[in-house]
Amino acid sequence: MTNIPRALAVSLLSSAFLLTAAAAFAQSTTAPPTTATRPTAPEQNSLPNASAPPASTTQTTGQSPSDPKVREMNQAEKDKVDRQGK
C-alpha cells in the first residue's frame, strides 16, 4: 500500500523538475535571424480568361424550371409576406 503514494510523489516531483527545466530552456533560446529574402515583384501575374464569357445577371446557373405547383406555392408565400410582413 505504501508503494502507490511513493510512486505518485516520485512522478509528481520528476514532472515538476522536467517542466521547470523545459521552461528554462525555452527562455534561453535566441530569436531566429531576420535575414530572409523577400520577393520584390509579384511572381504571379493573373489575367482574366479572355475566352470566358462576360458576367451576366440573366445567365442561369443550371437550375431546371420548377414545377408549376411549386411556383404557385412560392408566389402565394411572397404575396403573404407582402401583405403581412415577416
C-alpha positions in Angstrom: 0.0 0.0 0.0 2.9 2.4 0.6 4.3 2.0 -2.9 1.4 3.9 -4.5 1.9 7.2 -2.6 5.6 6.9 -3.1 5.3 6.3 -6.8 2.9 9.2 -7.1 5.3 11.5 -5.2 8.2 10.5 -7.4 6.2 11.0 -10.6 5.0 14.5 -9.4 8.5 15.6 -8.4 10.0 14.4 -11.7 7.3 16.1 -13.8 7.8 19.3 -11.9 11.6 19.1 -12.4 11.1 18.4 -16.1 8.6 21.3 -16.6 10.9 23.8 -14.9 13.9 22.6 -17.0 11.9 22.9 -20.2 10.7 26.4 -19.3 14.3 27.5 -18.5 15.5 26.1 -21.8 12.6 27.8 -23.7 13.6 31.2 -22.2 17.3 30.8 -23.1 16.8 30.3 -26.8 17.6 33.2 -29.1 15.4 34.6 -31.8 16.0 33.3 -35.3 17.9 35.6 -37.7 15.9 38.1 -39.7 17.9 37.6 -42.9 15.1 36.1 -45.0 14.9 37.4 -48.5 11.6 38.9 -49.6 10.3 38.8 -53.2 10.4 42.3 -54.8 7.9 41.8 -57.6 4.9 39.5 -57.7 5.8 36.2 -59.3 2.2 35.6 -60.4 0.6 37.8 -63.0 -3.1 36.9 -63.1 -5.0 37.9 -66.1 -8.7 37.3 -66.8 -9.6 34.4 -69.0 -10.0 36.0 -72.4 -12.1 33.1 -73.7 -14.6 33.3 -70.8 -18.0 35.0 -71.5 -18.6 38.2 -69.6 -20.6 38.1 -66.4 -24.3 38.2 -66.8 -27.3 38.5 -64.5 -29.5 36.7 -66.9 -27.4 33.7 -67.3 -28.8 30.7 -65.4 -26.9 28.5 -63.1 -28.2 25.3 -64.5 -31.3 25.2 -62.3 -34.1 23.4 -64.1 -37.6 25.0 -64.3 -39.6 24.4 -61.2 -42.8 22.5 -61.0 -45.9 24.7 -61.6 -47.3 23.7 -58.2 -44.0 24.8 -56.5 -44.1 28.1 -58.4 -47.7 28.6 -57.2 -46.8 27.9 -53.6 -43.8 30.3 -53.8 -45.9 33.0 -55.3 -48.5 32.5 -52.6 -45.8 32.9 -49.9 -44.4 36.0 -51.5 -47.9 37.6 -51.6 -48.4 36.6 -47.9 -45.1 38.3 -47.0 -46.0 41.4 -49.0 -49.4 41.6 -47.2 -48.4 40.6 -43.6 -44.7 41.0 -43.4 -42.3 38.5 -42.0 
